[in-house]
Amino acid sequence: MNRKQKIALWIGIIVIILLGLFPPFVEPVGMYGRGRYYKFILFSDDNIDIIKLCVQWAIVAVITGGLIITFKDKKQIRNPQYEAEG
C-alpha cells in the first residue's frame, strides 16, 4: 500500500468514526413527521436513525475503496496474461 492509499484509508476511517460519534437521531414531532438532527452520541436520549447511519457508512466505505483502487501504483496492478502463463 503506497502513501496515497494509506492517506485515503485513514481519512475514510476518521470519517466513519466521526459519523459514529455524531450519528443521525430521530425525534417524534407532532402527528405528521419526525425531527431529524445530528448530535454527539452521549448527549441525546432520542433514537439513532440506524438505517441512515448504515447507509452513510456504506457510502464512505465504497468511496474509500474506490480511492484506494484508484491510487494503485502501476507495478501493483497484476497482469492476468502473465499469471496464466506462470
N, C-alpha and C positions, 0 to 999 in steps of 0.2 A: 504494500500500500504506500503510495507516494504522499508527499506533503499536502497537495491539494485534496486528495481523497480523505486524509486524516482530518483536515480542517472542515470539510463538508460533513463528515461523520460527527465530529464534536459539536458543530453548530446544530445538527439535527437532534443530537442527544439533549443539548441545552434547551432547545425549543420544546421538546417533548416534556422535559422536567418542568419548564415554566407553565406549559398548558396544564400539567397535573397540579401545580401549586395554585393556579388561578383558573379553576375549571368553570364551565358554564353552569349556572344554577337556574332553577325554575321556581317560581313562586306563584301560587294561585292568586289571580287578580279578577275579582268580580265573577260574573256568570259566563262571560264570553271569551276570556283569554287568560293567558299566563304571562307573568312578567319574566323576562329573561335578562340575566346580568352576569358579570364575572366578578369574583371576589376571592380573596385569599381563603384557602380551604379551611383554615382553623377559625375564621371569624364569621361563619354563616351557619344557621340552623336549618336552612332550606335544603331541598333535594338537589343533588347533582344531576344534570342532564347527561346521563351516561352515553346515550346514543350519539349526541353531538360531540362529546369528548372523544369517543372511539373513532368517529369519522375524522375529526381533526388530527388525531394521532396517526391514522392510516394515511392521510394526505401528506403529512410531514414525512412519514416513513417512505412513501413512494417517491417523493421529491428528493429526499436524501439518497435513496438507492439510485435514482437516475443520475444525480450529480456524481456519485462515486463511479458509476459505469462510464459517464462522460469524461471524467478526468483520468481515465486509464492511460498509462504510457503505451506507446506503440509496441514496445517489447513485452508488455503484459498481455497483449491480445494474442491468443493462440491461433495457429494456422491449422484448420481442420485437415487439409490435404497432407500436411507434414505428419500429423498424428496418425492418419490412416496408413501411411507408408511404414511408420516405425512400429 
